[in-house]
Amino acid sequence: CLMFLSFCFSFLLFANLKADSTTKPLLQRCHDLVKIIDEYPAKELHVIFPWLVESVFGSLDGIIAGWNLRLLHSRSTEYNVVMEFLNPSGPMMKLVYKLQAEEYKYEIPVNYLPSLLENFPPGQHGGSTDSAYFVLVDIYLKYFLPSEGSVPPSPFSDSRGSVTAPSPRSSSVSFTGYGVHSPSLLKHHIFHQPSVNADPAAQEIWRTETLLQMFVEVWLHHYSLEMYQKLQSPQVKEPFSPTEEHVLVVRLLVKHLHAFSSSLKPEQLSSSPSAHSHTSPLEEFKRFVVVQRFVQQKLYLFLQHCFGHWPLDASFRAVLETWLSYIQPWRYTGEKTNVQPDQNRTENRTIPDKWESFVQENLLMYTKLFQVFLNRAVRTDLVNAKNALMVFRVAKVFAQPNLAEMILKGEQLFLEPEHVLHHRQPRGYLTPGQGGSYLSSRQRVVTDMVFRVKSHVYALEGQDCQYKQMFGTDLRGAVSLSLIQIIAQARQTAKRISDHSSEVAANNSFLSWFGLGSSDLNSTFPGAEPEESGECLKKTHEFLDRALENLCQIFKLNQGQLTQLISNLGSSQDDGNCKQLPDCIQSDSGLILTDLGRRQIINGLRRFDVPYQGDPELQPIRSYENALLVRLFYRISCLVNHRLGGHMEAVCSRPDFLGRLGRYYLTDPDWTFRLRQSPTSRQTVERSRQPRLSLRPLASYRTLLLLLLLYMLGALLSFGPASSTALILAGGFLYGLLVALFGDKLKTH
């Protein structure tokens, strides 16, 4: 009877809360939930917990939108109340601890993970880092993975004094297989959970690891090695496309893991048992929880996917900074340096030797992703200052002193032949007095390093991977011949656009007095974008200059050869070369660009003069045209062309003098030539050849001004309007006769 009454009361409580969710404002609902969580026992609260999670974060079926944490910013009046409610020490987590103490469990199938991720974020590419969701993630990471101190204990405990954790295992278990895909939502836990009389502080390890695994599974669960290999098949439709917000929150996780692992006290870094026999569980956890053991494989495949599928625009910066954050753990150690960073120069901060093992155990993160980035860079418009900045950022990071040497050593260890390893490996470790050698210890260390590097590469790429050296001749040639050449070309293009814009600005300052200047500077140089002018172009030149300097430092390229390459490139890119068409082939459907032609267009070396390809009479009305006259003359032209079109076509098709005169007045041969020099279809060219009467030039203010001047001149010479009109028409007809008679000869000369 008591159980039935409890069930009825819980059901009534749930019904009231569900009804209030549609009538009361969010502030009042949070206030009511705080009172209910404080006053009611766990046996009555466990019924409302699943509903509460859905009402906050949204339902998996999308029917319940939740509180829209990613759209809730500090400017909102509800922000502070929501943050207090969802704080790690707030009412929501208090309810979790309350239910956990009574061993209530709720299951979420693994196949629901895609739905969880689709709810964050639905598709906004804003990358907002001040939303409630992003701030809460940061707070939870700092709370459960603290760099200083320990995680606050749970306010509740079960009747036995400790929280039961599933699937305990010894801390001595190897971490080699940690990261292998598992069908369960949470993997086996690293540390054996304490008994009744054990240290209560050990409870923080279980909660910290659970939170960490949850974040990894939700944000990176798509990226197992098997899933990534399936996605490479052209028959498989890509089920998941990360957004900028998603990438930013992954970067936040990476930075926190680096800071957490690097906060281990120096005396605890020793591997001897006596050095850490009395350490706290959290410090012991830091010793074993190196960042790559949790996220390395999934993050590697995640970044590869983003590098290959992300648009070639400036939004890639979020992916780039996530990658650079992972491969620079020394940035998050909290160590101070005497080197003052110069915004205009590369920081000459030598990377300590203690990070050599990290570089070697993450070799592919440096070498393979660097090569993938190069493939993106050569296809990117580096005249854009934002894209040029990304190339500079990568070159600056890899030019840090000692990093290239660490990567090269890691490659040498991976390429160590197997038979040499077996030959080097000692059969027994004897002291010199027993016939051993002082080299035995060194040989053992080298052998261990080789196996670590090989295990890392094979775990991420498989046993049959074909490794391409970062400092091999092939990649060195690609950098020197492709990337450096493209960077130099982009520098030249940026300079040419800047000079051209300056000239146009100077001309417009004079012509604008007469209404003849252009109001849009970018319209004078096709392909130029708003940010590609003035100060931005100067930044582009600066970024690319420093990128070239860093690349020469990384790959030990000769500065003299680089200078010669740039000078040769500059001398070959004169104005005549820039006016040539991009490399293309002629086909039945028109001009088709080759790969070389696409690269020439991307870097601004050559371009098509793409004219308006529609009906010339239907072009937008210009600022120098009278709109009323344009529409009036268009109707007159359409009427004449409709009634006399056949006659005009017959006249223009004649091979004699009358045909040449008709083609001069009724067709535009230059228009047809321009279309042939642009990637247009045959139908567009054929349509442009059809003879027609066009009166639109008469609607131009310039033409009207010229006619007015001619009539004023006629009035000064005592000619009436009819006489002036007849003279103007006669003059136009005589000019047409001269062109028809001598036009071909003039073009030849």
N, C-alpha and C positions, 0 to 999 in steps of 0.2 A: 504493500500500500504506500509506504514511504517513497519507494522507487517510482511508483506511478505518479505521485504528487510532484516529485522532483522533476520528472519528465514533463509534466503538464506546465509546471512553472517555467522551465527552460523554454518550452515551446512558446508560451505566452510572452516571455521576455524577448525571444527572437522575433515574434510577430510585431511587437511594439517598435523594436528598433528598425525593422524593415519598413514599417509604415512611416516612421519619423524621417527616414532617409529621403523620402519624396516630398516632405512638407517643411521640414526645419532647415534652416541655413547650416552651412558647414561648421561655423563657430559653435552653435548650440549643440550640434551632434557630437562634436569633440568633447565638449563639456559633459554631456550626458554619459559618453563612453568612459571618461575618466572616473566618474562616480561609480559606474557599474563595475568596472574592473577592480576598484578598490574594495567594494562592499560585498561582492558575491564570490562564493567559493568556486573552485575549478570545475566541479562536477556540473555546475549550471552554466559555466562560461564556455565549456568545450563545444557546445552546440553552435554558438554564434561565431566561433573563431573562423571557420572556412568562409562564412558570409562576410565577415569583417575584412578578411584578406582580399576578397573579390571587390568589395566596395571601395577599398583604398587603391589597389593596383589594377583593377579591371578584371573582368572574367575572361576565361580562355576562349569563349565563343564570341567575344566582342560585344555582347549585348550590354554589359555594364561597363561604362567608360572609366570608372574610378575617379580619383581626385586629380588626374592629369598633372602628376608631379613634374613632368618634363616641361610643362608650360607655366608652372607656378613660380614666379620670381619674387625677389625681395620687395619689389614695389607693390605687391598685392597685400591687402589687409589681412588675408588668411594665412600668409606665409609663416609668421611666427607661431601661430597656434598649431599648424600642421607640423612644423619642425619640432616643436616641443612634444607633440604626441608621438612622433615616429623616432625620436631621439633614442640612441642605444640604452639610455637609462630612463626613457620615458614610459608612458602607460602601455604602449603596444608591446614593447619588449618585456615589460612587467607581466603582461598576460602570457607571453610565451614562456617565461620562466615558471609561472604559476602552473601552467598546463604540463610543462616538462617535469616538474617535481612530482606530479601525479601519474607520470608515464603515459599521458595521452599521446597518440601518434596519428599522423595524417600522411597519407601517401599521395605522391604526384607522379604519374607514369612518365617515363623518360620521353615518350613520343609527344608529350605536351610541351617539351622545351622549345620547339619552333614557334609555337603560339605565344609562349612567354616572351620570346625575343621579338616577335613581331609587334607586341604591345609596347616595346621600347626600341627605338622610337618609331612611330608610324611612318615617317618619311621626311620630316623636316631636315634640311641640310644646313641649319643655322649654326650648329656647333656651339650652343649656348652653354657656358660653364658656370652660370650663376643661377641655374634652375634648381628647384628643390631636390630633384632626383640626383643631380650631379653633386650638390653639396652634401646630401645624405650619404652618398657612396663614400665621399671623402671622410666624413665624420665616422662612419662605421669602420673604415680601414684604419683610421688613427686610433680608434677605441679598442679594436680587437687585435691589431698588429702594431702595438706601440713601440716607438723607438726608445723611449725611456720609461722606466717603471714597469708595471704589470697590469694585466686586465683586471678591472674590478670584479670581485666575486659575485656570483649570482645571489640575489636576495632571497631565493627559495632553495630548498633542498628536499630530497625525498626522505622517506621514513628511515632509510638506512644511512643517511648522511652524505650520499654522493649520487651523482647522476649516472645512470647506467648508459654506457656507450656500446653500440653494436660492434661485433667482429673485432675483438681486441687482438693485438699482436705485439710482439716484442719490439723494442726500439732498435734491436740489432739487426732487424730484417733489412736486406739490401734494397736500395732504391733504384736498381737498374731497370726494373719493369714499371716504374711509376710513371704513368702517362699512357700506358697501353689502354686502348678503348675497352670500356666495360659497359655492360648493359644497365648496370645499376646507376642510380642518380648520384650517390656518394660512394667513393672508393673506400677501401679498407683504411682504417686509421693507423697512423704511424705509431703512436704511443699506446702502450697498454694502460687501460683506465685503472685508477686506484681503487683499492678495496675500502672497507669502512674506516679503517684506521690510517689510511694513507693521507698524504699531504693534500689539504683541500685546494691548494694553489694549482695543483696539476689539472684541475677542472678547466682552467683557462685554455689549455692546449687543445682540448677537444672542441671547445667552442670556436677558437681561432681557426683551426683546420677546417671545421665544417663550413664556416663562413667563406673561407678562401676557396674551397672546392665548389661551393655553390656559385660564386662569382665566375670561376673559370668555366663551369659547365654551362651557365646561362649565356655568357658572352662569346665563348669560343667552342661550343660543343659541336659545331658543324665541321670542325677541322681536325678529324682523325686522318691518318695516312690513307686508310681505305676509302674514306669519303672523298678525299682530295683526288685520288687516282680515278675514282668514278666520274668526278666532275670534269676531268680532262677529255672524256669521250664526247664527240660532237653530237651524239644522239641524246645525251642527258641534258635536260633543261635546267639551268641554274636556279636552285630553289631559294637562294638567299643572297641578297645584295646589301652589304653593310652601308650605313650612312655615316656622315661626318660625326654626329653625336656619339654613335656607337664606337667609332675609332677613338674619340677623345676619352671616353670612359675606360677603354682598354689601356690607353696610355696612362691614365691615372692609376690603374691597378699595377702596371709595371713599375711606375715610379715609387709607389708605396712598398712594393716587394723589395726593390733595391734598397730603399732606406731602412726597411725592417731588417734585412739580412746584414746590411753593413753596420748596423748599430751594435753588433756583438762586441763586447769588450775585448781589448787586445789580449788579455791574459787567458781568455776563453778560446782563442783561436787554435791553441795547441791541441794536437790529436791524442795526447797521452791521457790515460784515464785519470791520473792524479790531478791533472789540470782542471778537470771539470766534474770532479766527483761530488762537489758541494754546490754546484750551480743550480739556479732556479729552473723549473721546467720550461719557462719561456726562453731563457738563455740557451738551454739545451735544444729547444725547438729551432732557434735561430741558427745553430750550428749545422743542422741537417736540412733546413728549409732554404736551400739556395734557389734563386728565382727560376733557373731553367728546369728544376725538377718538377715544378708545378705547371709552368706555362710554355716551356721551350718548344715542344713539338707542335702544339696547337697554335701558338703564336707564329711560329715559322710558316706554317701552312696558311694561316690567316693573312699574314703579310704578303706571301706569294700570290694569294688570290687577289688581294687589293692592288698589288703592283700590276697584275695582268689585266684587271677588269676596270680599274678606276678611270674616269674620264681624264683626258690630257688637258687639265686646267689647274688653276691655282688651288682648288679644294683638296688636291692631293697632299697639300702641306700637312694636314692632320695625320695622314698615313706615314709620311716621311718622318715627322717628329716622334711618332710612336716607335718607329724602327730605331731612330737615333737615340731615343731614351733607353731602349733595351741594351744597345751595344755600348753604352757609356755608363756603367754602374758607378764609376768613380765620381760622377757628378752628384751623387746622392749620399755620400758618406758623411757629409757635415764637416769635413776637414777644411780648415782655412788655409789659404795660400797667400804668399807674399806678392804673387804676380798680379798686378793691376790690369784688368781687362781693358783693351783698347778697342773701341768700336770700329776703328779703321784698319786694324791689323789683326792677324791671326794670333791667338794666345799661344805662347811658347811654353806650355805646361807639359812637362814630361810625365807620362803615365807610369806610376810605380810598378815595379816588377811583380808585386803580389797579385796583380790582375792578369798575369800571363796565363794562368790556368783557366780563368774565365774565358779569355779570348780563344784558347785552344779548344775548350769544351763547347764553344759556340761558333766554331769556325765557319759553318755555312751561313750563319746569321751575318757574318761580315762579307765573305767572298761571294756566295751565290746571290744574295740580295743586292750586293753592289753591282754585279753584272746585269741583273734584271733592271736595276735603276738606270744603267747606261743605255739599255734598249729603249727605255722610256725617254731619256734625255735627248737622244738623237732624233726623236719624233716630236719633240715639244718645241713650241715657239719661244725661243730663248730671248727674243727681242722684248717680250713682256717681262717687266721688272720682277714680278712675283715668281715667274718660272726661273729667271736667272738667279734669284735669291736661293731657290731650292738647290740648284746645282752648286752654288757657292757653299751652302750649308754642308752638303755631303763632302765636298772636297776639303772643307775646313776640318771636319771631324776626322777624316782619315789621314789628314796631314799632321795630326798631333804627334809630337816626338815619341818614339818608341812603339807606336801602335803598328806601323807597317812591318817593323822587325818581328813583333809578336805574331802577326798574321803569317808572315813568311816562314817562321819557325814551325807554326802549326801545320802549314802545308807540307813542309819537309817531313814532319812526323807522320802525317797521313800517308805520304808516298813512300814511306819506309817499306821495303820488300818483306814479305812474310818469312822467307827463308833466312834472311839476315836476322830477324827477330829471334827465331828459334836458335840460331847460332850464338847470338849474344847472351841469351838468357842463361844465367848460371844454374848449374844443377844443385848447388848447395852454397849457402852463405857461410863461409868459413872465415875465421879471423886470420890476420897475417901470420900469427904464430902457428896456426894449424895448416898453413899452406895456402891460405886464402889470399885475396888481393884487396887492396884499398879501392880498386875499381868496381868491385862487386856491387857495392851500394849504389854507385852512380849508374851502373848498367841496369840495376833493378828499377831505379827511378825513371830512366829513359824508357824502359820497356813499359812501365805503367803509364807514362804519358802517351806513348804510341797507342796503346790499347784504348785509352780514354778518348783520344781524338777519333780513332777508327770507329769506336762504338757510337760516338755522337753522329758521325756522318752516315753510318749504315742505319742508325735508328730513324733518321729523318728522310733519307733518300732510298733506303733499301740496299741490299747486298750487291745488286747489279748496277749501281750508280756509276755514271761516267763523270768523274770529277774534272772540272776545268779550273786550272790554276789562275788565281788572281794576278800573280806576278809572272805568269808565263808569257812567252813571246806572242801568242795569239791575242791575248787581252791587251798587252802593252801596245801592240800594233793597232788594235781597235781604238784605244784611247788616243794615241798620237795621230792616227790618220783620220779617224771619224769624229770623235767628240771634240778634240781640240780644234779641228778644222771648222766644225759647225759653230763652236764658240767664237772663233775668230770671225766667221762669216756674220754671226749675229751682232758682233761688235761693230763691224763695218756697216751693217744695215741700220743699226740704231743711230750711228753717227750720220748716215745719209738722211734718215728721216728727220733727225734733229736739225740738220742744216737746211733741209728743204722747208721745214715748218718755219724756221727763222726767216727765210727768204719770203715765203708767202705772207707771213705776218708783217714784214716790212712793206711789201707791195700793197697789202690790203689797207695799211694805215694811210696810204696816199689815195688809193682808188676809192676808198669808202666815202670820201667827200663827194664823189660823183655818182655814188650808188652802183659802182661796177665791181666792188670787192666782194669776196665770198665771206659769208658769215660763219662758215664751218671750215676750220683749217684742215680737219681730217679728211674732208671730201676731196681735197686736192691731192691726196696720196692714198690711193685705194689700198685697203688692208690695214691701215692704221687705226688703232683703237684709242678711246679717250685717255686712258692712262699712259699711252705711249707717246708722250709729248713732254717737252720741257724738262722738269726736274726728274721725272720718272726715267727718262732716257739716260740721264746722267747717272742715275743709280744703276741702271742696267749695265752701262759701260764699266762702272766700278765693280759690281758683283762679278762680271765675267772676267775682268782683269785679275781679280784676286783668286777666282776659281782656276784660271790658267796657272797662276803662280803655285797654288797648292797641288794641282795635278802633276806639275813638273817635279815638285818635291816628293810626292808619293811614289811616282814611278821612275824617279831618277832620270828624267828627260833632260837633254842638253838644252840649255837656255839659248845658245846660239842657233841651233836648228829651229827652235820655236820662233825666234825672231825672224829667221829667214822665211819660214812658212807663212807667217803673218804678213810679211812685206810682199811676198809673191802673190798672196791672195789679194792684198789691197791693190797691187798694180794691175791685176787681171780684172778687177771689178770696176771698170770705168763706166761712164754713162752709156756708151754704146752697148756694152755687154748687158747692162741692166734692162735695156729696152728690147732685148731678144726674148723670144717666146720660151717658156719652159720646155724641157725635153718631153716630147710627146710623139705619138704615131697617128697617122691619118687612117681612119676607118670609114665604113659606110655610114655610121651614125655620127661622124664628126671626129674631133681631136680627142685622143685618150692619153692621159698622163702616164708616164713611166714612173718607177720608184725614184729615179734621179730627179724627174720633174717635180714630184711631190716635195722632195727635200729642198729643191730650189725655191719653191713657193713658201714653204714653212719658214725658211731663213731669209726670205725677202730678196733673194738674189735675182730672180726673174718673176714675171707676173703676166697674166693675161689682161688685156684691156677689154674687160667684160662690159659691153654696152647693154642698154635696155633691150630685151629680147621680145617684148610684146609689141602690140600695135603702136607705132610712134605717135599716132594721133590721140592715144588714150593714156599717155604719160601724165603723171601728176602735174597740176598747174604750178608753175614756178612763181617765185616772188617777183620776177621781172616781167610777168605776163599779166594782162588784164583778163580776169576770169570771165567776165561777160562776153568779151570778144572771142575768147577761146571757144566757148560753147557755141556762140553764133556761127563762127567760121567752120566749126566742126560739122554742124548741121548742113551748111551750104555745101561743104566738101563731100559729105556722104550722099547728098542728093545728086550732085554732078557725077560722082563716081558710080553711083548706082545706074544712072541713065546712060552715061557715055563710057562706061568701063570697057565695053567690047571695042569701041572705036579707038580708045586710047591704047589698048593692048595691040590692036592691029597696026597703028601708026608706029609704036615703039619697036615692033618686030621687023620693020622694014630695014634693009641693009643700006639704003641710000641716005642722002643728006637729011631728008625730012625725018627719017627714023632716028638719026643722031640728035636732031633738034628736039624731037619728042622725048627721047630718053633723058636729055638734059633737064627739061622742065618737069617731067612726070616721074622720074626715078632718082634715087640717090646712090650712085655707084660707090661712093666712099663708104656709105652705110653697109652695103653688101660686102665690101672688102674687110671692114672691121669685124663683121660677123664671122667671116671665114678665119680670122685670126683669133677667135675665141672658141671655147668649148661649147658650141651650139649644135643643135640638131639640123639635119638637112631640111626638114620641113620649115624651120624658122628662116633659113637662108632663102629657100624658094619663095616663101611668102613675102619676104622683103623685096624681091625682084619685081613684083607685080606693080605696073604703073598706076599712079593715082594722083589726083590733085590735092595738094596740101596748102591751105590758106593760113595755117597756124602761125607761121613766122610774122604775119601781119599783126598779130595780137601782142607782139613784144613791145614793151615801152621804148626800147632802143630803136626799133623800126619806126614806131610812131613818131619818135623825136626826130629821126632822120627825115621822114616825110614832111614833118612840120617845117624843118629848116629849108627843104627844097621848095615848098610852097611859099615860104617867106622870101626866098631868093627870087622866085618867079614874080612875086608881087613887086619886089624892088625893080625888076626888069620890065614891069608893066604887062605881065602875063596874067590872064584871068585863071580861075580854078580849072576850067575845062582845058585850056591850053597847057597849063602845068601838068595836068593829069595825062594828057596825050604825050607830052614830051617825056614824062617819067616812064610811061609804058613803052614808048619808042626806044628810049635808052636801054631799058631792060631787055627788049627784043633784040636790039643790035648786039648787046653783050652776049646773049645766048647764041646768036649767029657766029660771032667770033670764036666762042668756045667750041661750038659744034664743028667749025672749019679747022681750027688749029689746036684743039685740046689734046689730041693724041700726040702731036709733035711736041707740044710743050711738056707733056708727061715724060716722053722719051728723053728729052734733054734734061 
